[in-house]
């Protein structure tokens, strides 16, 4: 019967016919409306109109007019006479490829569809208007007058319509808020630039959180648009599985932003296309180190024609592919990849991506592993019999064979130790089982050839599971700086704790801080008096390449968190010692450390420097015991810069008044090691003495100075400036004072004479009158 109908219609209309039969018609509904009739004023009925009548007659839910050449007149007829008769439609396809029969309904057809057609098909779930030249006017009409009627839409294809920034903005602000169930959005080849991309990502994507496919291919999106997509768009579409940005202009910066700030939001991604974007080696490196570790379900990656070179290819091989074991398609063609990069890619793909069969680049097989392979499949077979077979065991997480392999001796591949390969590959389950094996005792703090530790590699790969496991098993945090981003600039480096504070969970941060202390910590303990507190202070005071101190960022994190813990994190949060410590010891402004023996007059000098004459007089009335400093007192103040022009200018400093008695000197190792420090040594000159203070001789004063200079040399390795102040006590004659000062100068000259010429001027003597 169907063949008979087709032949009959072909004889009548002279055109081929495609019958659309989706379901049995609802007779009661059919009787309520008339059949779609082609308007006589438009001339002879076209062949594609039979599809409209068939959808009506059969009660079909799909109307496919793809590549029918319906034109503007046909578009008007469809919305005036066709769609009003088809309220049951769920799928409307008016799209076209690039053949001669494109529909080309244009802006007028799109506007008519929006105002007269879509209001009749409110059950629509799929709308395809690809390649119809609807322009920004048509896009705006669809957004404002069409989409509000089709709120059940799940798929929208507006590719190839030249809607531009204006149309994209209208779609984002007035259209997408009505179609919140959308799962697929195609806006390829639409001349959308950064402005349109920013509107889509900031005002559109937040409304379509169920989106799984986003196609922005062949547009004019640059680094700014990519940044908006990464930071403000992708966080709202966490279910995304397909992202196509091919043939745009995102460049290196756009790729970096996408990798560092975007991909960790879309962990379900299976397809990523960034071809033809000139991301370069730096963009590829960022993608490998900070992007791919988050999208472990990826099956297709296209980076064709991006000028990534050997450097980018090597980064992808060593730091990217180990995280995407499910990959079945990888296109790296036309990227100027030489033998070195191709060799690294082939070896890595053979080990980590066992489902991948082709790389689409020229590979020097005679240099890959032992040179006996001719394909990735060959590589895998040959690896099984080679000394590098443990790489396959790691990728397959074969615990028994990995344990046996580690016991057999040192293993190393491309500068990475056995456990480093596991950590970089984010095999946290394998790592856990190996670390739990009492017979295996790896050195968790050993350094790799490039200076990284296992812990820093875990942070670099951003594997919270591996990081926490290493911390729990004794790996130590250090204040060392690493390049955790794709940039190698000094200012972009940071310590491991910097990264954990900024990006880690509360549990991860707690594990990091706990690792700095031995044993457990109760909430009521003073964490700075526990064993290991000196390491804690050293790491907390570490500054990154831009001068940002961990302790400042930790303070904000601790104060803002609402989480409750029972160990070190809660202790830090509630500690009465931590709060003032956090607030009083930032790296900037400079530190002024006042040191010297007990009773030398250091606190009096502090009050005089800050201009607190009343406190200075009050202190002079106190006894030695009542007036002495216990531990260290820290005060922020402004000091005059001096000079005629500088007399009214102030320099803000932190003054550290250190107790001079021996029992208080234990804090020096953690307090005197920071840069931008000025050290003031106060030496008493007292030829008379009293009940609390014995008289000094010039030799004793010289010995005292020698001791304190040696102490600073030992403890404060970064000393830049030392100022010696001779504090002359009342009753000391001018002759005694001069003898003391002469001996102090001798010690200073001897001290400076032992140094290299470039360190001259480090020691300065201040007038003996304080």
C-alpha positions in Angstrom: 0.0 0.0 0.0 2.8 2.4 0.9 4.6 1.8 -2.4 1.3 2.4 -4.3 0.7 5.7 -2.5 4.2 6.9 -3.3 3.9 6.1 -7.0 0.5 7.7 -7.2 1.7 11.0 -5.6 4.8 11.0 -7.7 2.6 10.8 -10.9 0.3 13.6 -9.7 2.9 16.1 -8.4 5.9 15.1 -10.5 8.1 15.2 -7.4 9.6 12.4 -5.2 7.7 11.8 -1.9 9.0 10.8 1.5 6.1 9.5 3.7 6.4 10.4 7.4 4.5 7.8 9.5 5.1 8.1 13.2 1.9 6.8 14.9 -1.8 6.0 14.3 -3.8 9.2 14.0 -6.2 10.3 16.7 -9.5 10.3 14.9 -11.3 12.5 17.4 -8.6 15.1 17.1 -8.5 14.9 13.3 -12.2 15.7 13.1 -11.7 18.9 15.1 -9.5 20.6 12.5 -9.3 20.8 8.7 -6.5 19.3 6.6 -3.6 21.5 5.5 -4.3 23.0 2.0 -1.7 24.6 -0.1 -2.7 28.3 -0.8 -3.7 28.7 -4.4 -2.1 32.2 -4.7 1.3 30.6 -4.3 0.9 28.6 -7.5 1.4 24.8 -8.0 1.6 22.7 -4.9 5.3 21.7 -4.3 6.2 18.1 -3.7 7.3 18.7 -0.1 3.8 19.7 0.9 2.8 16.0 0.8 4.9 15.5 3.9 2.8 18.1 5.7 -0.4 16.4 4.6 1.1 13.0 5.6 2.0 14.3 9.1 -1.6 15.5 9.4 -3.2 12.4 8.0 -1.1 10.0 10.0 -1.0 12.1 13.2 2.8 12.1 12.9 4.9 13.8 15.6 7.8 14.5 13.2 7.9 16.8 10.2 11.1 16.6 8.3 11.5 19.2 5.5 15.2 19.0 5.5 16.8 20.2 2.2 13.4 20.7 0.4 14.1 24.2 -1.0 10.8 25.6 0.4 11.9 29.2 0.2 10.2 32.3 1.7 6.8 31.6 0.1 6.9 28.1 1.2 7.8 29.2 4.7 4.8 31.5 4.9 2.5 28.8 3.6 3.9 26.4 6.2 3.3 28.7 9.2 -0.1 29.9 7.9 -1.6 26.6 6.6 0.5 23.8 7.8 1.6 24.1 11.4 -1.8 25.3 12.7 -3.0 21.8 11.6 -0.2 19.9 13.4 -0.3 20.7 17.1 0.9 17.2 17.9 4.4 17.9 16.4 7.4 17.3 18.6 10.1 17.4 16.0 10.3 20.1 13.3 13.3 20.0 10.9 13.6 23.0 8.4 17.4 22.7 8.3 19.7 22.2 5.3 23.1 21.2 4.4 25.1 23.1 1.7 23.4 21.7 -1.4 21.2 23.4 -4.0 17.9 22.7 -2.1 18.5 24.7 1.0 15.3 26.1 2.5 16.5 29.7 2.9 13.4 30.9 4.7 15.4 34.1 5.6 14.6 36.7 8.3 11.0 37.0 7.1 10.4 33.3 7.3 12.0 33.0 10.7 9.9 35.9 12.0 6.7 34.3 10.6 7.6 31.0 12.1 8.1 32.7 15.5 4.9 34.7 15.5 2.5 32.5 13.5 3.9 28.9 13.5 5.5 28.0 16.9 2.4 29.2 18.9 0.6 26.2 17.4 3.2 23.5 18.1 3.7 23.9 21.8 4.7 20.3 22.3 7.8 20.7 20.2 11.0 19.2 21.7 13.3 19.5 18.7 13.7 22.5 16.3 16.2 22.6 13.4 16.6 25.8 11.4 20.2 25.2 10.3 21.5 27.2 7.3 18.4 29.3 6.7 20.0 32.8 6.6 17.6 34.1 9.2 20.1 36.7 10.4 20.0 38.7 13.7 16.4 39.8 13.0 15.2 36.2 12.7 17.1 35.2 15.8 15.6 38.0 17.8 12.1 37.2 16.6 12.6 33.5 17.6 14.0 34.5 21.0 11.3 37.0 21.9 8.1 35.6 20.2 8.8 32.0 19.3 10.7 30.2 22.1 8.3 31.4 24.8 5.7 29.0 23.2 7.9 25.9 23.0 9.0 25.5 26.6 9.5 21.7 26.3 12.2 22.2 23.7 15.3 20.0 24.3 17.2 20.5 21.0 17.7 23.8 19.1 19.8 24.0 16.0 20.4 27.6 14.6 23.7 26.8 13.0 24.7 28.7 9.8 22.3 31.6 10.2 24.7 34.5 10.6 22.9 35.7 13.7 26.0 37.6 14.9 26.5 39.1 18.3 23.1 40.9 18.2 21.2 37.6 17.6 23.3 35.7 20.1 22.6 38.3 22.8 18.8 38.3 22.1 18.8 34.5 22.2 20.7 34.5 25.5 18.7 37.2 27.3 15.2 36.6 25.9 15.1 33.1 24.4 17.0 30.6 26.5 15.3 31.6 29.8 12.1 30.0 28.3 13.6 26.7 27.2 15.2 25.5 30.5 14.9 21.8 29.4 17.3 22.3 26.5 20.0 19.6 26.2 21.5 20.4 22.8 22.3 23.8 21.4 24.0 24.3 18.0 25.1 27.8 17.1 27.9 26.9 14.7 28.9 29.3 11.8 27.1 32.3 13.1 29.7 35.1 13.2 29.4 35.2 17.0 32.3 37.2 18.5 33.4 37.8 22.1 30.4 40.1 22.8 27.9 37.4 21.8 29.8 34.7 23.5 29.9 36.6 26.7 26.2 37.2 26.5 25.5 33.5 25.9 27.7 32.3 28.7 26.7 34.9 31.3 23.0 35.3 30.6 22.0 32.3 28.6 23.7 29.2 29.9 22.7 29.8 33.5 19.1 29.0 32.4 19.9 25.7 30.5 21.6 23.7 33.2 20.6 20.4 31.6 22.6 21.1 28.5 24.7 18.1 27.3 25.9 19.4 23.9 27.1 22.9 22.9 28.4 23.6 19.4 30.1 27.0 18.8 32.2 25.9 15.8 33.2 28.3 13.1 32.6 31.6 14.9 34.8 34.6 15.8 35.2 33.8 19.5 38.5 35.0 21.0 40.3 34.8 24.3 37.7 37.0 26.1 34.8 34.9 24.9 36.7 31.7 25.9 37.3 33.2 29.3 33.6 34.1 29.8 32.7 30.5 28.7 35.1 29.0 31.2 34.5 31.1 34.2 30.8 32.1 33.9 29.2 29.6 31.4 30.6 26.1 32.1 30.0 26.2 35.9 26.2 26.2 35.0 26.2 23.3 32.6 27.9 20.5 34.6 26.1 17.8 32.6 27.8 18.8 29.4 29.2 15.8 27.4 30.1 17.5 24.1 31.9 20.9 23.5 32.8 22.1 20.0 34.9 25.2 19.7 36.7 24.3 16.5 37.7 27.1 14.0 37.6 30.1 16.4 40.3 32.3 17.7 40.7 31.5 21.3 44.5 31.3 21.1 46.9 30.4 23.9 45.2 32.6 26.5 41.8 31.2 25.8 43.0 27.7 25.9 44.8 28.3 29.2 41.6 29.8 30.8 39.5 27.0 29.5 41.9 24.4 31.0 42.5 26.1 34.3 39.1 27.6 35.1 36.6 25.8 32.9 37.0 22.1 32.4 36.9 21.1 36.0 33.2 22.1 36.0 32.3 19.7 33.2 33.7 16.4 34.4 31.3 14.3 32.3 32.7 15.6 29.0 33.2 12.9 26.4 34.0 15.0 23.3 36.1 18.1 23.1 37.1 19.8 19.8 39.5 22.8 19.9 41.0 22.4 16.4 42.0 25.4 14.3 42.4 27.7 17.3 46.1 28.4 17.4 46.4 27.4 21.0 50.2 26.8 20.6 52.5 24.8 22.9 51.5 26.8 26.0 47.8 26.2 25.4 48.4 22.5 24.8 50.5 22.3 28.0 47.8 24.0 30.1 45.2 21.6 28.6 47.4 18.6 29.5 48.4 19.6 33.0 45.2 21.3 34.2 42.4 20.5 31.9 42.5 16.8 30.9 43.0 15.6 34.5 39.4 16.7 35.2 37.7 15.1 32.1 38.6 11.5 32.6 35.6 10.2 30.6 36.8 11.8 27.4 36.5 9.6 24.4 37.2 12.1 21.6 39.8 14.9 21.5 40.5 17.0 18.4 43.4 19.4 18.5 44.2 19.5 14.7 46.1 22.5 13.3 47.0 24.3 16.5 50.8 24.7 16.2 51.4 22.8 19.4 54.9 21.5 18.3 57.0 19.0 20.2 56.7 20.9 23.5 53.0 20.8 23.5 52.9 17.2 22.2 55.3 16.0 24.9 53.2 17.7 27.6 50.0 16.0 26.3 51.8 12.7 26.2 53.4 12.8 29.7 50.8 14.8 31.7 47.6 14.6 29.6 47.0 11.2 28.2 47.4 9.3 31.5 44.2 10.9 32.6 42.0 10.0 29.6 42.2 6.2 29.4 38.8 6.0 27.7 40.0 7.9 24.6 39.1 6.3 21.3 39.8 9.2 18.9 42.7 11.7 19.1 43.4 14.0 16.2 46.7 16.0 16.3 47.3 16.4 12.6 49.1 19.4 11.1 50.7 20.6 14.4 54.4 20.6 13.4 55.1 17.7 15.7 58.5 16.2 15.2 60.0 12.9 16.0 60.4 13.7 19.7 56.8 14.7 20.3 55.5 11.9 18.1 57.6 9.3 20.0 56.3 10.6 23.3 52.7 10.5 22.1 53.0 7.0 20.7 54.6 5.6 23.9 52.0 7.3 26.2 49.0 6.3 24.1 50.2 2.7 24.0 50.4 2.6 27.8 47.5 4.7 29.0 44.9 4.7 26.2 44.4 1.1 25.3 41.2 1.8 23.3 43.1 4.2 21.0 44.3 2.7 17.7 45.4 5.7 15.6 47.1 9.1 16.3 46.9 10.7 12.8 50.5 11.9 12.9 53.7 10.6 11.4 55.3 8.4 14.1 59.0 7.3 14.0 58.3 3.7 15.0 62.0 2.8 14.9 62.4 5.1 17.9 59.4 4.1 19.9 60.4 1.9 22.9 62.7 -0.7 21.5 61.9 0.1 17.8 60.2 -3.2 17.0 56.6 -1.8 16.7 54.7 -0.5 13.7 51.4 0.4 15.4 50.0 1.1 18.8 48.7 -2.4 19.0 52.2 -3.7 18.3 53.5 -1.5 21.1 51.2 -2.9 23.6 52.0 -6.5 22.6 55.8 -5.8 22.8 55.5 -4.0 26.1 54.1 -7.1 27.7 57.4 -8.8 27.1 59.7 -5.8 27.9 61.3 -4.3 31.1 58.7 -1.5 30.9 55.7 -3.8 31.3 55.1 -2.3 34.7 53.8 0.8 32.8 50.9 -1.4 31.6 50.4 -2.8 35.1 50.1 0.7 36.5 47.6 1.7 33.8 45.6 -1.4 34.5 46.0 -0.9 38.3 47.2 -4.4 38.8 48.1 -4.3 42.5 49.9 -7.6 42.8 52.2 -7.1 39.9 52.9 -3.5 40.8 53.9 -4.6 44.4 56.2 -7.3 43.0 57.7 -4.8 40.5 58.5 -2.2 43.2 60.2 -4.8 45.4 62.4 -5.9 42.5 64.2 -2.5 42.5 64.3 1.1 41.3 62.1 1.8 38.3 62.2 5.0 36.3 60.6 6.2 33.0 61.2 9.6 31.4 62.5 11.0 34.6 59.7 9.8 36.8 60.0 7.2 39.6 57.6 4.3 40.0 55.3 6.0 42.5 55.5 9.3 40.6 54.1 7.6 37.5 51.2 6.4 39.7 50.6 9.8 41.2 50.7 11.7 37.9 48.3 9.1 36.4 45.9 9.9 39.3 45.7 6.2 40.1 44.6 6.9 43.7 43.0 3.5 44.3 46.2 1.8 43.3 48.2 4.3 45.4 46.1 3.6 48.5 46.6 -0.2 48.3 50.3 0.1 47.7 50.7 2.6 50.6 48.7 0.3 52.9 51.1 -2.6 52.2 53.5 -2.6 55.2 56.1 -4.4 53.1 56.5 -1.5 50.8 58.2 1.5 52.3 58.6 4.2 49.6 60.4 7.5 50.4 57.4 9.8 50.0 59.6 12.9 50.3 62.2 11.9 47.7 62.6 14.4 44.8 62.2 13.7 41.1 64.8 14.8 38.6 62.9 18.1 38.0 62.7 18.9 41.7 59.1 17.8 42.2 58.1 15.6 45.1 55.2 13.1 45.0 53.1 15.6 46.9 53.8 18.5 44.5 53.0 16.2 41.6 49.7 15.3 43.2 48.9 19.0 43.5 50.1 19.7 40.0 47.9 17.0 38.6 45.2 18.2 41.0 44.4 14.8 42.4 42.7 15.5 45.8 42.6 11.8 46.5 46.3 11.2 45.9 47.2 14.4 47.8 45.2 13.4 50.8 46.6 9.9 50.7 50.2 11.1 50.6 49.6 13.6 53.5 47.9 10.9 55.6 50.9 8.6 55.1 53.5 11.1 56.1 54.4 13.2 53.1 55.6 16.6 54.2 54.5 20.0 53.0 57.4 22.4 52.2 57.5 26.1 51.5 59.2 25.4 48.1 57.6 27.1 45.1 56.5 25.2 42.0 54.9 26.1 38.7 51.4 24.7 39.2 50.1 26.5 36.1 51.3 26.3 32.5 53.3 29.5 33.1 57.0 29.2 34.1 57.2 32.8 35.3 58.4 33.4 38.8 55.4 35.5 39.8 53.1 32.6 38.9 54.8 30.1 41.2 53.3 29.1 44.5 53.7 26.6 47.3 51.7 23.4 47.7 49.8 24.9 50.7 48.9 28.0 48.5 47.2 25.7 46.1 45.4 23.6 48.7 44.1 26.7 50.5 42.8 28.1 47.3 41.3 25.0 45.7 41.1 22.2 48.2 38.2 21.0 50.2 38.0 21.5 54.0 39.0 17.9 54.5 42.0 18.3 52.2 43.1 21.4 54.0 42.8 19.8 57.4 44.9 16.9 56.2 47.5 19.3 55.0 47.7 21.3 58.2 47.7 18.1 60.3 50.7 16.8 58.4 52.7 19.7 59.7 52.1 18.6 63.3 52.9 15.3 64.9 50.0 13.4 66.4 46.5 14.6 66.8 45.5 18.0 67.9 42.6 18.8 70.2 40.6 22.0 69.6 41.8 23.5 72.9 45.5 23.0 72.3 47.9 25.9 71.4 49.0 24.6 68.0 52.2 26.8 68.1 53.5 25.0 71.2 53.1 21.5 69.8 55.9 19.4 68.3 56.4 20.4 64.6 55.1 23.9 65.1 58.3 25.4 63.6 57.6 23.6 60.3 54.0 24.9 60.5 55.2 28.5 60.9 57.7 28.2 58.1 55.1 26.9 55.6 52.5 29.4 56.8 54.8 32.3 56.2 55.8 31.2 52.7 55.0 33.7 50.0 54.3 32.9 46.4 56.0 34.5 43.4 53.7 37.5 43.7 54.4 38.0 47.3 51.1 36.6 48.6 51.6 34.9 51.9 49.9 31.6 52.7 48.9 32.7 56.2 46.9 35.7 54.8 44.9 33.5 52.5 44.5 30.8 55.2 43.1 33.4 57.6 40.4 34.3 55.1 39.6 30.7 54.5 39.5 29.7 58.2 37.3 32.7 59.1 34.8 32.2 56.2 34.3 28.4 56.5 31.1 27.1 58.2 32.5 23.6 58.5 33.1 22.0 61.9 36.0 19.6 62.6 37.3 18.1 65.8 41.1 18.2 65.1 43.6 20.6 63.7 41.3 22.6 61.5 39.0 23.4 64.4 42.0 24.1 66.6 43.3 26.6 64.1 39.9 28.2 63.7 39.3 28.7 67.4 42.9 29.1 68.6 43.4 32.3 70.5 47.1 32.1 69.4 46.4 31.8 65.7 44.0 34.7 65.3 46.5 37.4 66.4 49.3 35.5 64.7 47.4 35.5 61.4 46.6 39.2 61.7 50.0 40.4 62.9 52.4 38.6 60.7 51.8 39.4 57.0 54.9 39.7 54.7 54.3 43.3 54.0 55.0 45.9 55.3 58.7 45.4 56.3 59.6 43.9 59.7 61.8 45.7 62.2 63.2 43.2 64.7 64.6 44.7 67.9 67.0 42.2 69.4 69.6 42.2 72.2 70.3 41.0 75.7 67.6 41.3 78.4 67.4 44.7 80.1 69.2 46.4 77.2 66.4 48.9 76.7 64.7 47.4 73.6 61.1 48.1 74.6 62.0 51.7 75.5 63.5 52.1 72.1 60.3 50.7 70.5 58.2 53.3 72.3 60.6 56.1 71.3 60.6 55.0 67.7 56.8 55.1 67.6 56.7 58.4 69.4 54.9 57.0 72.4 56.6 59.2 75.0 54.0 58.5 77.8 54.6 54.8 77.6 58.4 55.3 77.5 58.2 57.4 80.8 55.9 54.8 82.3 58.4 52.0 81.4 61.3 53.9 83.0 59.5 53.9 86.3 59.1 50.1 86.4 61.5 47.6 87.8 63.6 45.3 85.6 61.3 42.3 86.3 58.0 44.2 85.7 59.2 45.9 82.6 60.9 43.1 80.7 59.4 41.6 77.5 58.3 38.0 77.7 58.6 36.2 74.4 57.8 38.7 71.6 55.6 41.7 71.3 54.4 42.7 67.8 53.2 46.2 67.0 52.2 47.9 63.7 53.3 51.5 63.5 54.4 54.3 61.2 58.0 55.5 61.3 59.2 58.8 59.9 61.4 58.4 56.8 63.5 61.3 58.1 65.3 64.1 56.2 64.1 67.5 55.2 61.7 66.2 52.6 60.9 63.0 54.3 60.1 64.3 57.7 56.4 64.4 56.9 56.4 61.0 55.1 55.8 57.8 57.1 56.8 54.2 56.5 54.5 51.6 57.9 56.4 48.8 59.6 55.8 45.8 61.9 58.0 46.1 65.0 59.0 42.8 66.7 60.2 43.4 70.2 62.0 40.2 71.2 62.7 39.2 74.7 66.4 38.9 75.2 66.6 36.2 77.9 67.7 32.8 76.8 64.4 31.1 77.4 62.7 33.4 74.9 65.2 32.8 72.1 63.6 29.6 71.1 61.1 31.6 68.9 63.8 33.2 66.9 64.2 30.4 64.4 60.6 30.8 63.2 60.4 34.6 63.5 63.6 35.9 62.0 63.8 34.1 58.7 61.6 36.3 56.5 62.8 38.8 53.9 62.3 42.5 54.1 63.6 42.5 57.7 65.7 45.1 59.4 67.5 44.0 62.6 68.2 46.4 65.4 70.7 45.1 68.0 70.6 47.1 71.2 73.8 46.7 73.3 73.8 48.2 76.8 76.6 50.6 77.8 76.4 50.8 81.6 79.5 51.5 83.7 77.6 51.8 87.0 75.0 49.1 87.2 72.3 48.6 89.9 70.6 45.8 91.9 69.0 44.3 88.7 71.8 45.0 86.3 75.5 44.6 86.5 77.9 47.1 85.1 79.5 46.3 81.7 83.0 46.6 80.5 84.0 47.4 76.9 85.2 43.8 76.4 81.9 42.4 77.7 79.9 44.7 75.4 82.1 43.6 72.4 81.5 39.9 73.4 77.7 40.5 73.6 77.7 42.1 70.1 79.8 39.2 68.8 77.3 36.7 70.2 74.2 38.4 68.8 75.7 38.9 65.3 76.6 35.2 65.3 73.0 34.3 66.4 71.5 36.3 63.5 74.0 34.8 61.1 72.9 31.3 62.1 69.1 31.9 62.4 68.3 34.7 60.0 69.9 33.6 56.7 68.2 36.4 54.7 69.5 39.3 56.8 69.8 42.4 54.7 70.5 45.2 57.2 71.7 45.2 60.8 71.7 48.4 62.9 73.7 48.4 66.1 72.5 50.8 68.9 74.6 51.5 71.9 72.2 52.4 74.7 74.1 54.5 77.3 72.7 54.3 80.7 72.6 57.2 83.2 75.7 57.6 85.2 78.1 56.3 82.5 80.9 58.8 81.9 81.8 60.0 78.4 85.1 58.2 78.7 83.5 54.9 79.5 81.0 55.4 76.7 83.7 56.1 74.1 85.7 53.0 75.2 82.6 50.8 74.8 81.8 52.3 71.4 85.4 51.9 70.2 85.3 48.1 71.0 81.9 47.7 69.3 83.3 49.3 66.2 86.2 46.9 66.2 83.9 43.9 66.3 81.8 45.4 63.5 84.9 46.0 61.3 86.2 42.4 61.9 82.7 41.1 61.1 82.5 43.0 57.9 86.1 42.1 56.9 85.2 38.4 56.8 82.6 39.1 54.2 82.7 39.5 50.4 82.9 43.1 49.0 79.3 43.1 47.9 78.1 42.8 51.5 79.7 46.0 52.7 77.4 48.4 54.5 75.2 45.6 56.0 76.2 46.7 59.5 75.5 50.3 60.6 76.3 52.0 63.8 73.8 54.5 65.3 74.8 57.4 67.5 75.4 56.2 71.0 72.7 58.5 72.3 69.4 56.5 71.8 
